[in-house]
Amino acid sequence: MNYWLFKSEPDEYSIRDLAAERGHIGRWDGIRNYQARNFLRDRVQEGDEVFFYHSACKVPAIVGTAQVVRAAYPDPAQFDPGSRYFDPKASGDKPRWYCVDIRWQSELARPVPLAEIKRNPELAEMVLVKQGRLSIQPVTREEWKAIVRLGSAAP
């Protein structure tokens, strides 16, 4: 099993939006960064654990957890000319972009803000700290445990 951090702007798709989906399952789509795409396509697997991170908001933070319930498959939006994620270079036999399905697991007892993560020596090597703009990023088991601990405790 692997651990991941998936970023979303809460105005676009929040942890509560995922929780409200039928069966608490949502498609994680619209990824248009090659490194993030490669993680989704090549490494994210069914059963992997995911931190849900709210980005581009007043207090960016890890706010909850999810689990991958369907491994990578071609993102249907790339084939839809009406979608903002349409890619005219993509084809059914040569898709360029991938998505996964995730199931909501929980909201953390308290969000773990980026500022707190950056101050924590245990998390100094986290991809979120080193390469903050990447929308899909690996998390180590130790980082996972540290964030869960922080998210269940008072600040």
N, C-alpha and C positions, 0 to 999 in steps of 0.2 A: 504494500500500500504506500502511496505517495501522499504528500501534503502540498496544498497549493493556496495561493491568494489570488482571488479574482476581484478586479476593480470594476465598479460601476458608479456613475453619478446618480445619487439618490433621486434626483428629479426625473431621470430617465427610467431607472429600474432599481428599486430599493430592496432591502431584505424583507420588508413587509409586502412588497409586490410579489416576491417569490413565495412567501408564506400564503398569500391569497390565491395563488394558482391552483387549478384543479389538481388534487393529489399532492399539493405542495411541490409540484415539479414544473420547472421552467427550462426553456431552451436558452443556453448561453451562446448568443450569436452576435454578429456584427463585428467580430474581431478582424481588424484590417492592418495589423502589424505582423510582419513576417516572423519575428522571433516568438511572439505570443502564439501565432498560428502554428508554428512548429511544435511548441509545447503541447498545444491542444491535440494536434494531429499525431504526434509521435510518442508522447509520454503520459498524457492524462489518461487514466484508465478507470473503468467501472469500479466503484468501491473506494476510490480516492477521496480523501477529506479536503474540504475547501473552506478557507476563511472568506467571508463576504466583506469587502472593503468599500466604504463609501468615499468616493473621491470628488474633487472639484466642488467642495461644499465648505461651509464655514469652519467645521472641525472635521477634517478627514480622519477616518478611524476604521478599525476593524470592528464590525458590529454584530457579526453572527457567523454561524457555520452551516455548511451544506455538504452533501455527498454526491459524487458523480454516479448517476444511475444509467447513463448511456454514454459509451465512449464516442470518440470523434466520428462525425459523419459530415458530408458536404453541407455547408450552410445554404439552405434554400434561397435566402435573400439575394445571393450573388446571381441567381438566374432570373430574378424578377425585375423587369425594367421599371416598375413602379416603386421599387424599394430604394431608399437612400443608400443601401448597401449593395446595389446592383454593380456587377463587374462585367463589362462587355467582353473581356478577355477570358472569362471563365466559361467552361462548357461541361456538359454532363459527363463526358469521358475524361475531361481534364479539369476537375474543380480546383480552384485556387484557395478557397477559404473553407474553414471547418468550424463546427460548433459541437457542443456537448449538452446533455441534459443533466440538470442537477436538482436535487430534492432538498428543500429547506429542512434543517435539523433544529436550529435554535437561534435565538438572539442571545448575545452575551448579557450577563447581568448588568454590565456597564460597558459602553464602547471603550476600546483601547485606542486613544488618539495617536496620530503619527508623531506628534511632539514627544509624547511619553515613550514611544518605541525608540525614537532617536536618542533619548537620554539614557536608555537602559543598556548597560554594558553587555548583558546576555544576548542582546539583539543587534549588536553593532555590525555584524556581518550579514544581516538579513538583506535579501535582494531589495526589499522595499526601501531600505536605507541607502543602499549603494546604487540602485538603478530604479529610482522611484517612479518613473513614467511608464514602465512596462505593465500592461494590463492583466497579464497572466504570468505568474511567477512562482517558482518553487519555494517551499518552506521546509526547513529541516524538522525532524521529529522534536529536537530540543527546543527550537523556536516555537513550534506548535504548542508544546507543553507550557512554555513560559507565557505565551499569549493567553491561553486558556486560563492559566492561573491569574494573570492580571485582570482578565475579563470577568472573573468571578469574585474579585476582592474589591473592597472600597478603595478609592484613589488615595 
